[in-house]
Amino acid sequence: MDILIEGREKLLESCGEGDRQFLYGAAGNLCRIHEQPEKTIGFLNQCVNLAAGEKNPALEIVALIRLAAAYKYDDNHPEAMKRLKENFRE
């Protein structure tokens, strides 16, 4: 798995925004499966930032839900709820 995560840097340099969104999401999912919550949260935060920058509400909602789930899997339920409430009030 580390090889896949490290290889993403080269991929990120040569791909468009939509592909970056996918790569960060995939890396976050792999880290979640391998119980690496800090890395998961970092990658999924990147997904949220990319979606917000693209002004794509559909992608941003999906990324926020996945980020909240990452906090939930890390047993940080207050942060999960905070993220959902902050971003869905808008």
N, C-alpha and C positions, 0 to 999 in steps of 0.2 A: 504494500500500500504506500509506503514512503516514496517509492520510485514514482508512483502515479502522482502523488502530491508534488514532488519536486519537479517532475516533468511539466506540470501545469504552467510554470514560469515561462518556459519557452513558448508554449501554446498561447499564453496570454499576450505575449508581445506581438504575435502575428495574426490575431483574430479580431473580429468586430465586437461591438458591445453586446449583441445578443448571444454570441458564443461565450463571451466572458461571463455573462450571467449564468449560462449553463455550466461552465467549468467550475465556477465558485460554488454553485449549488451541488454539483456532483462531488466536489472535494469535501464540502460540508457533510454531505450524506455519508461518504466513506468514513470520515472521522467520527460521526455519530455512531455508526455501526461498530467501529473499533474503540468505542468508549473514550474518545478524546474530546471532551466537551469544550475546552477552551479553544481548540482549533476549529471545532464545529461552529461555535459562536462567531469567531473571527471571519470565517468564510461566508457565513450567512449574513453577517453585517455588511460585507462587501456586496452581496446580492441586493440587499435593501438599498444601499447607497447608489448602486448602478441603476436600479429601477426608478428611484426617485430622480436621479439625474436625467433619465430618459423621458421623464414625465409620463410614465406608463403605469396607471393606477392598478391595472390587472396584475402585472408582474410584481408591483410593490406589495399588494395584498398577499399574494402567494408567498413572497419572501418574508413578510412580517409574520405570517402564520408559521412558517417553518422555523423562523428565529425564535418565536415564542415556544414552540415545541422543543427546541434545543435547550432553552432555559428550563423547561419542565423536566426533560430527561436528566438535567444536571441538578435536579431537586431544588431549583431556584424558582419556586412558584410565584413569589411576589414580583420578581423581575419579569417573568412571563406575562403576568396580568398587567403590569405597568406598561410593557411594550404594546400590548394589544389595546389597552385603554387610551394611551397617548395617541396612537396612530389612527384609531378608528373614530375618534371624536371629530376629526377634521372634516 
